[in-house]
C-alpha cells in the first residue's frame, strides 16, 4: 500500500505507529542523519532526534506496536517541533543526498527515498526541543 490522496498540511493529520501506551521519545542530541534514521540503521532502540510519521493511518499501522497515534503539524510547531515534509525529504534524497540527508552511499540514499515514497513519510524533528518526553505527550493523541 502506498499513499494515495493529496495530503494538506493545514488540515490533515500525521500518524505514527508506536507502543500501546506511549510514543517513543526522541533524543535531540542523537546523530541527526536523516538517511540513518529512515534506513533504521542500528535497529530497535537506536537514538534519533526524529519521529517518523505517515500521511495514511493504514501505513502507520504497519509500524504499530499496539497503537496508532496522530498529530497535526500546527500542534507540533507550536511546541517547537520542526516538520520535514515528504516533499522536502524527497528533494534532499538525490545522489548522495543533501544537507542532513547527505550520506556516503548513494544506493542507501536511493533506498531511503523509496521508503519515504512508499510510506508517505514525514519527520518530526526534535533537535530544538527542550523536554521531548513532555512534548511527545502534548502533541500526540491515540487514534
N, CA, C and O atoms as a GROMACS GRO file, in nm:
protein
  572
    1UNK      N    1   0.084  -0.118   0.000
    1UNK     CA    2   0.000   0.000   0.000
    1UNK      C    3   0.089   0.124   0.000
    1UNK      O    4   0.190   0.127   0.069
    2UNK      N    5   0.052   0.224  -0.075
    2UNK     CA    6   0.125   0.350  -0.077
    2UNK      C    7   0.028   0.464  -0.056
    2UNK      O    8  -0.094   0.448  -0.070
    3UNK      N    9   0.083   0.580  -0.023
    3UNK     CA   10   0.000   0.698   0.000
    3UNK      C   11  -0.076   0.731  -0.128
    3UNK      O   12  -0.020   0.722  -0.238
    4UNK      N   13  -0.203   0.770  -0.116
    4UNK     CA   14  -0.286   0.792  -0.233
    4UNK      C   15  -0.332   0.935  -0.249
    4UNK      O   16  -0.303   0.998  -0.350
    5UNK      N   17  -0.401   0.988  -0.151
    5UNK     CA   18  -0.460   1.121  -0.167
    5UNK      C   19  -0.357   1.230  -0.144
    5UNK      O   20  -0.251   1.206  -0.086
    6UNK      N   21  -0.388   1.348  -0.188
    6UNK     CA   22  -0.301   1.465  -0.168
    6UNK      C   23  -0.315   1.512  -0.024
    6UNK      O   24  -0.422   1.558   0.017
    7UNK      N   25  -0.208   1.501   0.053
    7UNK     CA   26  -0.207   1.541   0.193
    7UNK      C   27  -0.191   1.691   0.201
    7UNK      O   28  -0.111   1.750   0.128
    8UNK      N   29  -0.269   1.756   0.291
    8UNK     CA   30  -0.262   1.901   0.308
    8UNK      C   31  -0.220   1.933   0.451
    8UNK      O   32  -0.287   1.895   0.547
    9UNK      N   33  -0.107   2.004   0.462
    9UNK     CA   34  -0.050   2.034   0.593
    9UNK      C   35  -0.147   2.110   0.684
    9UNK      O   36  -0.147   2.088   0.805
   10UNK      N   37  -0.227   2.197   0.628
   10UNK     CA   38  -0.313   2.282   0.710
   10UNK      C   39  -0.429   2.207   0.774
   10UNK      O   40  -0.485   2.254   0.873
   11UNK      N   41  -0.468   2.090   0.719
   11UNK     CA   42  -0.586   2.025   0.776
   11UNK      C   43  -0.575   1.875   0.800
   11UNK      O   44  -0.659   1.818   0.870
   12UNK      N   45  -0.475   1.809   0.743
   12UNK     CA   46  -0.467   1.664   0.756
   12UNK      C   47  -0.370   1.622   0.866
   12UNK      O   48  -0.264   1.684   0.884
   13UNK      N   49  -0.406   1.518   0.941
   13UNK     CA   50  -0.317   1.470   1.047
   13UNK      C   51  -0.201   1.389   0.992
   13UNK      O   52  -0.201   1.347   0.876
   14UNK      N   53  -0.102   1.370   1.077
   14UNK     CA   54   0.007   1.276   1.052
   14UNK      C   55  -0.010   1.164   1.154
   14UNK      O   56  -0.049   1.189   1.268
   15UNK      N   57   0.019   1.042   1.114
   15UNK     CA   58   0.001   0.926   1.200
   15UNK      C   59   0.135   0.859   1.229
   15UNK      O   60   0.227   0.862   1.148
   16UNK      N   61   0.141   0.800   1.348
   16UNK     CA   62   0.261   0.726   1.389
   16UNK      C   63   0.219   0.596   1.456
   16UNK      O   64   0.140   0.596   1.549
   17UNK      N   65   0.274   0.486   1.407
   17UNK     CA   66   0.254   0.358   1.472
   17UNK      C   67   0.358   0.344   1.581
   17UNK      O   68   0.478   0.359   1.556
   18UNK      N   69   0.313   0.315   1.703
   18UNK     CA   70   0.407   0.308   1.815
   18UNK      C   71   0.350   0.217   1.923
   18UNK      O   72   0.258   0.140   1.896
   19UNK      N   73   0.403   0.226   2.043
   19UNK     CA   74   0.361   0.141   2.154
   19UNK      C   75   0.217   0.172   2.196
   19UNK      O   76   0.162   0.277   2.162
   20UNK      N   77   0.158   0.081   2.268
   20UNK     CA   78   0.018   0.093   2.310
   20UNK      C   79  -0.006   0.214   2.400
   20UNK      O   80  -0.106   0.283   2.385
   21UNK      N   81   0.085   0.239   2.494
   21UNK     CA   82   0.061   0.340   2.596
   21UNK      C   83   0.137   0.471   2.579
   21UNK      O   84   0.106   0.570   2.645
   22UNK      N   85   0.236   0.473   2.490
   22UNK     CA   86   0.318   0.593   2.477
   22UNK      C   87   0.388   0.597   2.341
   22UNK      O   88   0.404   0.496   2.273
   23UNK      N   89   0.429   0.716   2.305
   23UNK     CA   90   0.507   0.735   2.183
   23UNK      C   91   0.655   0.734   2.222
   23UNK      O   92   0.693   0.790   2.324
   24UNK      N   93   0.736   0.672   2.140
   24UNK     CA   94   0.880   0.670   2.160
   24UNK      C   95   0.932   0.813   2.177
   24UNK      O   96   0.886   0.905   2.109
   25UNK      N   97   1.025   0.831   2.268
   25UNK     CA   98   1.079   0.964   2.294
   25UNK      C   99   1.210   0.982   2.218
   25UNK      O  100   1.304   0.906   2.237
   26UNK      N  101   1.216   1.084   2.130
   26UNK     CA  102   1.339   1.109   2.055
   26UNK      C  103   1.445   1.175   2.143
   26UNK      O  104   1.415   1.233   2.248
   27UNK      N  105   1.570   1.166   2.099
   27UNK     CA  106   1.682   1.230   2.168
   27UNK      C  107   1.735   1.342   2.079
   27UNK      O  108   1.796   1.314   1.976
   28UNK      N  109   1.712   1.468   2.116
   28UNK     CA  110   1.756   1.581   2.033
   28UNK      C  111   1.905   1.584   2.005
   28UNK      O  112   1.947   1.647   1.908
   29UNK      N  113   1.985   1.518   2.087
   29UNK     CA  114   2.130   1.521   2.072
   29UNK      C  115   2.185   1.402   1.994
   29UNK      O  116   2.306   1.391   1.974
   30UNK      N  117   2.098   1.312   1.950
   30UNK     CA  118   2.142   1.193   1.875
   30UNK      C  119   2.189   1.232   1.736
   30UNK      O  120   2.164   1.343   1.688
   31UNK      N  121   2.258   1.140   1.671
   31UNK     CA  122   2.305   1.160   1.533
   31UNK      C  123   2.188   1.207   1.448
   31UNK      O  124   2.082   1.145   1.447
   32UNK      N  125   2.206   1.317   1.376
   32UNK     CA  126   2.095   1.377   1.303
   32UNK      C  127   2.088   1.340   1.155
   32UNK      O  128   2.027   1.413   1.077
   33UNK      N  129   2.149   1.231   1.117
   33UNK     CA  130   2.143   1.187   0.977
   33UNK      C  131   2.002   1.136   0.944
   33UNK      O  132   1.951   1.046   1.009
   34UNK      N  133   1.943   1.195   0.844
   34UNK     CA  134   1.810   1.154   0.802
   34UNK      C  135   1.813   1.014   0.740
   34UNK      O  136   1.724   0.934   0.765
   35UNK      N  137   1.915   0.984   0.660
   35UNK     CA  138   1.924   0.852   0.597
   35UNK      C  139   1.941   0.745   0.704
   35UNK      O  140   1.877   0.640   0.697
   36UNK      N  141   2.025   0.769   0.801
   36UNK     CA  142   2.044   0.675   0.912
   36UNK      C  143   1.911   0.647   0.980
   36UNK      O  144   1.880   0.532   1.012
   37UNK      N  145   1.832   0.752   1.002
   37UNK     CA  146   1.703   0.736   1.068
   37UNK      C  147   1.606   0.655   0.981
   37UNK      O  148   1.548   0.557   1.029
   38UNK      N  149   1.590   0.693   0.857
   38UNK     CA  150   1.491   0.628   0.770
   38UNK      C  151   1.529   0.483   0.742
   38UNK      O  152   1.441   0.396   0.737
   39UNK      N  153   1.657   0.456   0.724
   39UNK     CA  154   1.701   0.319   0.697
   39UNK      C  155   1.701   0.231   0.822
   39UNK      O  156   1.721   0.110   0.814
   40UNK      N  157   1.678   0.292   0.936
   40UNK     CA  158   1.666   0.220   1.063
   40UNK      C  159   1.797   0.150   1.099
   40UNK      O  160   1.798   0.042   1.159
   41UNK      N  161   1.910   0.216   1.060
   41UNK     CA  162   2.041   0.160   1.095
   41UNK      C  163   2.052   0.157   1.247
   41UNK      O  164   2.004   0.246   1.316
   42UNK      N  165   2.116   0.054   1.297
   42UNK     CA  166   2.135   0.029   1.440
   42UNK      C  167   2.011  -0.030   1.505
   42UNK      O  168   2.013  -0.060   1.624
   43UNK      N  169   1.903  -0.048   1.429
   43UNK     CA  170   1.786  -0.122   1.474
   43UNK      C  171   1.706  -0.062   1.588
   43UNK      O  172   1.719   0.056   1.619
   44UNK      N  173   1.622  -0.146   1.650
   44UNK     CA  174   1.534  -0.100   1.759
   44UNK      C  175   1.615  -0.043   1.875
   44UNK      O  176   1.722  -0.093   1.910
   45UNK      N  177   1.562   0.062   1.933
   45UNK     CA  178   1.627   0.123   2.048
   45UNK      C  179   1.734   0.225   2.013
   45UNK      O  180   1.791   0.288   2.102
   46UNK      N  181   1.763   0.242   1.883
   46UNK     CA  182   1.864   0.340   1.845
   46UNK      C  183   1.815   0.479   1.882
   46UNK      O  184   1.694   0.505   1.881
   47UNK      N  185   1.905   0.566   1.915
   47UNK     CA  186   1.866   0.704   1.947
   47UNK      C  187   1.858   0.784   1.819
   47UNK      O  188   1.941   0.769   1.730
   48UNK      N  189   1.758   0.869   1.811
   48UNK     CA  190   1.736   0.952   1.694
   48UNK      C  191   1.664   1.081   1.737
   48UNK      O  192   1.584   1.078   1.831
   49UNK      N  193   1.692   1.192   1.670
   49UNK     CA  194   1.622   1.315   1.704
   49UNK      C  195   1.487   1.328   1.631
   49UNK      O  196   1.418   1.429   1.645
   50UNK      N  197   1.452   1.226   1.551
   50UNK     CA  198   1.331   1.233   1.468
   50UNK      C  199   1.228   1.130   1.509
   50UNK      O  200   1.260   1.025   1.565
   51UNK      N  201   1.103   1.161   1.478
   51UNK     CA  202   0.997   1.062   1.483
   51UNK      C  203   0.937   1.056   1.343
   51UNK      O  204   0.900   1.159   1.285
   52UNK      N  205   0.927   0.936   1.290
   52UNK     CA  206   0.866   0.917   1.159
   52UNK      C  207   0.715   0.917   1.173
   52UNK      O  208   0.660   0.862   1.268
   53UNK      N  209   0.649   0.981   1.077
   53UNK     CA  210   0.504   0.982   1.072
   53UNK      C  211   0.463   0.956   0.928
   53UNK      O  212   0.544   0.963   0.836
   54UNK      N  213   0.336   0.925   0.910
   54UNK     CA  214   0.284   0.897   0.776
   54UNK      C  215   0.157   0.975   0.751
   54UNK      O  216   0.085   1.012   0.844
   55UNK      N  217   0.130   0.998   0.625
   55UNK     CA  218   0.008   1.065   0.584
   55UNK      C  219  -0.114   0.974   0.599
   55UNK      O  220  -0.227   1.022   0.610
   56UNK      N  221  -0.093   0.844   0.600
   56UNK     CA  222  -0.202   0.747   0.599
   56UNK      C  223  -0.204   0.663   0.726
   56UNK      O  224  -0.101   0.610   0.769
   57UNK      N  225  -0.320   0.652   0.786
   57UNK     CA  226  -0.339   0.571   0.907
   57UNK      C  227  -0.294   0.427   0.883
   57UNK      O  228  -0.221   0.369   0.963
   58UNK      N  229  -0.340   0.369   0.772
   58UNK     CA  230  -0.311   0.229   0.742
   58UNK      C  231  -0.161   0.203   0.729
   58UNK      O  232  -0.112   0.098   0.769
   59UNK      N  233  -0.089   0.299   0.674
   59UNK     CA  234   0.055   0.283   0.661
   59UNK      C  235   0.123   0.290   0.797
   59UNK      O  236   0.214   0.212   0.825
   60UNK      N  237   0.079   0.382   0.882
   60UNK     CA  238   0.135   0.391   1.017
   60UNK      C  239   0.105   0.266   1.098
   60UNK      O  240   0.185   0.224   1.181
   61UNK      N  241  -0.010   0.206   1.073
   61UNK     CA  242  -0.050   0.085   1.144
   61UNK      C  243   0.048  -0.029   1.120
   61UNK      O  244   0.064  -0.116   1.206
   62UNK      N  245   0.115  -0.029   1.005
   62UNK     CA  246   0.217  -0.132   0.977
   62UNK      C  247   0.332  -0.128   1.077
   62UNK      O  248   0.397  -0.229   1.100
   63UNK      N  249   0.356  -0.011   1.137
   63UNK     CA  250   0.467   0.005   1.231
   63UNK      C  251   0.420   0.004   1.376
   63UNK      O  252   0.500   0.022   1.468
   64UNK      N  253   0.292  -0.018   1.395
   64UNK     CA  254   0.236  -0.013   1.530
   64UNK      C  255   0.281  -0.130   1.614
   64UNK      O  256   0.291  -0.243   1.568
   65UNK      N  257   0.308  -0.098   1.738
   65UNK     CA  258   0.337  -0.200   1.839
   65UNK      C  259   0.228  -0.190   1.946
   65UNK      O  260   0.254  -0.205   2.065
   66UNK      N  261   0.106  -0.163   1.900
   66UNK     CA  262  -0.007  -0.154   1.993
   66UNK      C  263  -0.104  -0.043   1.961
   66UNK      O  264  -0.224  -0.060   1.981
   67UNK      N  265  -0.056   0.072   1.911
   67UNK     CA  266  -0.145   0.185   1.884
   67UNK      C  267  -0.095   0.269   1.768
   67UNK      O  268   0.024   0.271   1.737
   68UNK      N  269  -0.188   0.338   1.706
   68UNK     CA  270  -0.155   0.441   1.609
   68UNK      C  271  -0.190   0.574   1.674
   68UNK      O  272  -0.298   0.592   1.730
   69UNK      N  273  -0.096   0.665   1.668
   69UNK     CA  274  -0.109   0.797   1.729
   69UNK      C  275  -0.121   0.901   1.618
   69UNK      O  276  -0.074   0.879   1.507
   70UNK      N  277  -0.183   1.014   1.648
   70UNK     CA  278  -0.194   1.119   1.547
   70UNK      C  279  -0.155   1.254   1.605
   70UNK      O  280  -0.162   1.278   1.726
   71UNK      N  281  -0.113   1.340   1.515
   71UNK     CA  282  -0.082   1.478   1.549
   71UNK      C  283  -0.106   1.563   1.425
   71UNK      O  284  -0.129   1.511   1.316
   72UNK      N  285  -0.101   1.693   1.444
   72UNK     CA  286  -0.111   1.787   1.334
   72UNK      C  287   0.014   1.873   1.335
   72UNK      O  288   0.070   1.902   1.441
   73UNK      N  289   0.059   1.912   1.217
   73UNK     CA  290   0.180   1.992   1.206
   73UNK      C  291   0.170   2.118   1.290
   73UNK      O  292   0.267   2.156   1.356
   74UNK      N  293   0.055   2.186   1.290
   74UNK     CA  294   0.043   2.310   1.367
   74UNK      C  295   0.060   2.287   1.517
   74UNK      O  296   0.113   2.374   1.586
   75UNK      N  297   0.017   2.173   1.568
   75UNK     CA  298   0.034   2.141   1.710
   75UNK      C  299   0.182   2.117   1.739
   75UNK      O  300   0.236   2.166   1.838
   76UNK      N  301   0.249   2.041   1.652
   76UNK     CA  302   0.392   2.013   1.670
   76UNK      C  303   0.472   2.143   1.665
   76UNK      O  304   0.558   2.166   1.751
   77UNK      N  305   0.446   2.226   1.566
   77UNK     CA  306   0.521   2.352   1.553
   77UNK      C  307   0.500   2.443   1.674
   77UNK      O  308   0.592   2.513   1.715
   78UNK      N  309   0.381   2.442   1.729
   78UNK     CA  310   0.352   2.523   1.849
   78UNK      C  311   0.444   2.484   1.964
   78UNK      O  312   0.475   2.566   2.050
   79UNK      N  313   0.487   2.358   1.966
   79UNK     CA  314   0.575   2.307   2.072
   79UNK      C  315   0.722   2.303   2.028
   79UNK      O  316   0.802   2.232   2.089
   80UNK      N  317   0.757   2.379   1.924
   80UNK     CA  318   0.894   2.391   1.872
   80UNK      C  319   0.948   2.265   1.806
   80UNK      O  320   1.069   2.248   1.794
   81UNK      N  321   0.858   2.177   1.761
   81UNK     CA  322   0.898   2.059   1.686
   81UNK      C  323   0.891   2.096   1.538
   81UNK      O  324   0.787   2.140   1.490
   82UNK      N  325   1.002   2.077   1.468
   82UNK     CA  326   1.005   2.109   1.325
   82UNK      C  327   0.943   1.995   1.245
   82UNK      O  328   0.946   1.879   1.286
   83UNK      N  329   0.888   2.030   1.132
   83UNK     CA  330   0.827   1.933   1.041
   83UNK      C  331   0.910   1.928   0.914
   83UNK      O  332   0.937   2.031   0.853
   84UNK      N  333   0.950   1.808   0.874
   84UNK     CA  334   1.019   1.788   0.748
   84UNK      C  335   0.924   1.707   0.662
   84UNK      O  336   0.903   1.588   0.685
   85UNK      N  337   0.866   1.771   0.563
   85UNK     CA  338   0.762   1.709   0.481
   85UNK      C  339   0.819   1.602   0.389
   85UNK      O  340   0.940   1.595   0.364
   86UNK      N  341   0.730   1.520   0.339
   86UNK     CA  342   0.766   1.417   0.242
   86UNK      C  343   0.833   1.481   0.121
   86UNK      O  344   0.934   1.432   0.071
   87UNK      N  345   0.776   1.591   0.073
   87UNK     CA  346   0.833   1.661  -0.043
   87UNK      C  347   0.974   1.710  -0.014
   87UNK      O  348   1.063   1.697  -0.099
   88UNK      N  349   0.997   1.765   0.105
   88UNK     CA  350   1.132   1.810   0.143
   88UNK      C  351   1.228   1.692   0.150
   88UNK      O  352   1.341   1.700   0.101
   89UNK      N  353   1.183   1.583   0.210
   89UNK     CA  354   1.268   1.465   0.220
   89UNK      C  355   1.310   1.415   0.082
   89UNK      O  356   1.427   1.385   0.059
   90UNK      N  357   1.214   1.408  -0.008
   90UNK     CA  358   1.244   1.360  -0.143
   90UNK      C  359   1.342   1.451  -0.214
   90UNK      O  360   1.428   1.404  -0.290
   91UNK      N  361   1.329   1.581  -0.192
   91UNK     CA  362   1.422   1.675  -0.258
   91UNK      C  363   1.564   1.664  -0.203
   91UNK      O  364   1.660   1.693  -0.274
   92UNK      N  365   1.578   1.621  -0.078
   92UNK     CA  366   1.711   1.603  -0.017
   92UNK      C  367   1.777   1.472  -0.058
   92UNK      O  368   1.899   1.459  -0.049
   93UNK      N  369   1.697   1.376  -0.103
   93UNK     CA  370   1.748   1.242  -0.128
   93UNK      C  371   1.768   1.215  -0.276
   93UNK      O  372   1.694   1.140  -0.339
   94UNK      N  373   1.871   1.277  -0.330
   94UNK     CA  374   1.912   1.255  -0.467
   94UNK      C  375   2.064   1.236  -0.466
   94UNK      O  376   2.135   1.306  -0.395
   95UNK      N  377   2.111   1.141  -0.545
   95UNK     CA  378   2.255   1.113  -0.546
   95UNK      C  379   2.301   1.069  -0.408
   95UNK      O  380   2.248   0.974  -0.351
   96UNK      N  381   2.400   1.140  -0.355
   96UNK     CA  382   2.450   1.110  -0.221
   96UNK      C  383   2.376   1.191  -0.114
   96UNK      O  384   2.419   1.195   0.002
   97UNK      N  385   2.267   1.254  -0.151
   97UNK     CA  386   2.186   1.330  -0.056
   97UNK      C  387   2.241   1.469  -0.034
   97UNK      O  388   2.356   1.499  -0.066
   98UNK      N  389   2.155   1.553   0.023
   98UNK     CA  390   2.192   1.692   0.054
   98UNK      C  391   2.160   1.721   0.199
   98UNK      O  392   2.074   1.656   0.259
   99UNK      N  393   2.229   1.819   0.255
   99UNK     CA  394   2.200   1.862   0.393
   99UNK      C  395   2.209   1.746   0.491
   99UNK      O  396   2.306   1.670   0.490
  100UNK      N  397   2.107   1.733   0.576
  100UNK     CA  398   2.105   1.626   0.676
  100UNK      C  399   2.081   1.489   0.614
  100UNK      O  400   2.088   1.387   0.684
  101UNK      N  401   2.052   1.485   0.484
  101UNK     CA  402   2.035   1.357   0.414
  101UNK      C  403   2.161   1.317   0.338
  101UNK      O  404   2.160   1.219   0.264
  102UNK      N  405   2.271   1.392   0.355
  102UNK     CA  406   2.398   1.357   0.289
  102UNK      C  407   2.448   1.225   0.350
  102UNK      O  408   2.446   1.207   0.472
  103UNK      N  409   2.491   1.135   0.262
  103UNK     CA  410   2.530   1.002   0.306
  103UNK      C  411   2.634   0.947   0.210
  103UNK      O  412   2.625   0.976   0.090
  104UNK      N  413   2.732   0.870   0.254
  104UNK     CA  414   2.839   0.823   0.166
  104UNK      C  415   2.796   0.720   0.061
  104UNK      O  416   2.869   0.697  -0.035
  105UNK      N  417   2.680   0.659   0.078
  105UNK     CA  418   2.637   0.553  -0.012
  105UNK      C  419   2.511   0.595  -0.087
  105UNK      O  420   2.403   0.602  -0.030
  106UNK      N  421   2.526   0.624  -0.217
  106UNK     CA  422   2.413   0.672  -0.299
  106UNK      C  423   2.302   0.567  -0.307
  106UNK      O  424   2.185   0.604  -0.314
  107UNK      N  425   2.336   0.439  -0.307
  107UNK     CA  426   2.234   0.334  -0.311
  107UNK      C  427   2.146   0.341  -0.186
  107UNK      O  428   2.024   0.327  -0.195
  108UNK      N  429   2.206   0.361  -0.071
  108UNK     CA  430   2.128   0.370   0.054
  108UNK      C  431   2.041   0.494   0.056
  108UNK      O  432   1.931   0.492   0.110
  109UNK      N  433   2.090   0.603  -0.002
  109UNK     CA  434   2.008   0.724  -0.014
  109UNK      C  435   1.887   0.694  -0.102
  109UNK      O  436   1.774   0.730  -0.069
  110UNK      N  437   1.911   0.626  -0.214
  110UNK     CA  438   1.801   0.591  -0.304
  110UNK      C  439   1.700   0.500  -0.235
  110UNK      O  440   1.580   0.515  -0.254
  111UNK      N  441   1.748   0.406  -0.155
  111UNK     CA  442   1.657   0.316  -0.082
  111UNK      C  443   1.576   0.394   0.021
  111UNK      O  444   1.456   0.371   0.037
  112UNK      N  445   1.640   0.486   0.091
  112UNK     CA  446   1.568   0.569   0.188
  112UNK      C  447   1.460   0.651   0.117
  112UNK      O  448   1.350   0.667   0.168
  113UNK      N  449   1.493   0.702   0.000
  113UNK     CA  450   1.396   0.778  -0.080
  113UNK      C  451   1.275   0.691  -0.115
  113UNK      O  452   1.161   0.737  -0.108
  114UNK      N  453   1.300   0.566  -0.152
  114UNK     CA  454   1.190   0.472  -0.182
  114UNK      C  455   1.100   0.452  -0.061
  114UNK      O  456   0.978   0.448  -0.074
  115UNK      N  457   1.161   0.440   0.057
  115UNK     CA  458   1.081   0.422   0.178
  115UNK      C  459   0.994   0.545   0.205
  115UNK      O  460   0.877   0.532   0.243
  116UNK      N  461   1.050   0.663   0.186
  116UNK     CA  462   0.973   0.786   0.205
  116UNK      C  463   0.852   0.787   0.112
  116UNK      O  464   0.742   0.821   0.154
  117UNK      N  465   0.873   0.751  -0.013
  117UNK     CA  466   0.764   0.745  -0.109
  117UNK      C  467   0.661   0.639  -0.070
  117UNK      O  468   0.540   0.664  -0.072
  118UNK      N  469   0.708   0.520  -0.035
  118UNK     CA  470   0.621   0.408  -0.003
  118UNK      C  471   0.534   0.436   0.119
  118UNK      O  472   0.415   0.403   0.119
  119UNK      N  473   0.592   0.495   0.221
  119UNK     CA  474   0.521   0.512   0.348
  119UNK      C  475   0.463   0.652   0.366
  119UNK      O  476   0.411   0.683   0.473
  120UNK      N  477   0.470   0.738   0.265
  120UNK     CA  478   0.417   0.874   0.278
  120UNK      C  479   0.480   0.941   0.399
  120UNK      O  480   0.412   1.011   0.475
  121UNK      N  481   0.609   0.921   0.417
  121UNK     CA  482   0.678   0.959   0.541
  121UNK      C  483   0.706   1.109   0.552
  121UNK      O  484   0.743   1.176   0.456
  122UNK      N  485   0.687   1.157   0.673
  122UNK     CA  486   0.724   1.291   0.717
  122UNK      C  487   0.804   1.270   0.845
  122UNK      O  488   0.784   1.172   0.916
  123UNK      N  489   0.895   1.362   0.874
  123UNK     CA  490   0.969   1.354   1.000
  123UNK      C  491   0.931   1.470   1.090
  123UNK      O  492   0.912   1.583   1.046
  124UNK      N  493   0.919   1.439   1.218
  124UNK     CA  494   0.909   1.543   1.319
  124UNK      C  495   1.047   1.551   1.382
  124UNK      O  496   1.100   1.452   1.431
  125UNK      N  497   1.103   1.670   1.381
  125UNK     CA  498   1.241   1.694   1.420
  125UNK      C  499   1.244   1.758   1.560
  125UNK      O  500   1.194   1.868   1.579
  126UNK      N  501   1.302   1.687   1.655
  126UNK     CA  502   1.305   1.730   1.795
  126UNK      C  503   1.439   1.791   1.834
  126UNK      O  504   1.467   1.805   1.954
  127UNK      N  505   1.524   1.828   1.737
  127UNK     CA  506   1.657   1.879   1.770
  127UNK      C  507   1.654   2.008   1.850
  127UNK      O  508   1.750   2.037   1.921
  128UNK      N  509   1.548   2.086   1.842
  128UNK     CA  510   1.540   2.213   1.915
  128UNK      C  511   1.440   2.210   2.029
  128UNK      O  512   1.391   2.314   2.072
  129UNK      N  513   1.409   2.090   2.077
  129UNK     CA  514   1.309   2.073   2.183
  129UNK      C  515   1.379   2.047   2.315
  129UNK      O  516   1.470   1.964   2.324
  130UNK      N  517   1.336   2.118   2.418
  130UNK     CA  518   1.399   2.106   2.549
  130UNK      C  519   1.354   1.987   2.632
  130UNK      O  520   1.434   1.933   2.708
  131UNK      N  521   1.229   1.945   2.621
  131UNK     CA  522   1.177   1.838   2.704
  131UNK      C  523   1.098   1.739   2.618
  131UNK      O  524   0.975   1.739   2.622
  132UNK      N  525   1.166   1.654   2.541
  132UNK     CA  526   1.097   1.563   2.450
  132UNK      C  527   0.990   1.474   2.514
  132UNK      O  528   0.885   1.454   2.454
  133UNK      N  529   1.013   1.418   2.635
  133UNK     CA  530   0.908   1.333   2.691
  133UNK      C  531   0.776   1.409   2.712
  133UNK      O  532   0.668   1.357   2.682
  134UNK      N  533   0.786   1.530   2.762
  134UNK     CA  534   0.667   1.611   2.785
  134UNK      C  535   0.602   1.654   2.653
  134UNK      O  536   0.479   1.653   2.640
  135UNK      N  537   0.684   1.690   2.557
  135UNK     CA  538   0.632   1.737   2.428
  135UNK      C  539   0.562   1.624   2.353
  135UNK      O  540   0.457   1.647   2.294
  136UNK      N  541   0.618   1.504   2.353
  136UNK     CA  542   0.552   1.394   2.283
  136UNK      C  543   0.414   1.367   2.343
  136UNK      O  544   0.320   1.336   2.271
  137UNK      N  545   0.402   1.380   2.475
  137UNK     CA  546   0.271   1.361   2.540
  137UNK      C  547   0.173   1.470   2.497
  137UNK      O  548   0.053   1.445   2.484
  138UNK      N  549   0.224   1.591   2.476
  138UNK     CA  550   0.137   1.703   2.438
  138UNK      C  551   0.090   1.696   2.294
  138UNK      O  552  -0.024   1.732   2.264
  139UNK      N  553   0.175   1.651   2.204
  139UNK     CA  554   0.140   1.662   2.062
  139UNK      C  555   0.074   1.540   2.001
  139UNK      O  556   0.010   1.551   1.897
  140UNK      N  557   0.089   1.422   2.064
  140UNK     CA  558   0.030   1.301   2.008
  140UNK      C  559  -0.092   1.256   2.086
  140UNK      O  560  -0.093   1.257   2.209
  141UNK      N  561  -0.194   1.217   2.013
  141UNK     CA  562  -0.316   1.159   2.070
  141UNK      C  563  -0.338   1.023   2.008
  141UNK      O  564  -0.314   1.004   1.889
  142UNK      N  565  -0.384   0.928   2.090
  142UNK     CA  566  -0.412   0.795   2.037
  142UNK      C  567  -0.530   0.804   1.942
  142UNK      O  568  -0.631   0.866   1.973
  143UNK      N  569  -0.517   0.741   1.826
  143UNK     CA  570  -0.626   0.743   1.726
  143UNK      C  571  -0.735   0.646   1.763
  143UNK      O  572  -0.834   0.635   1.690
   0.00000   0.00000   0.00000
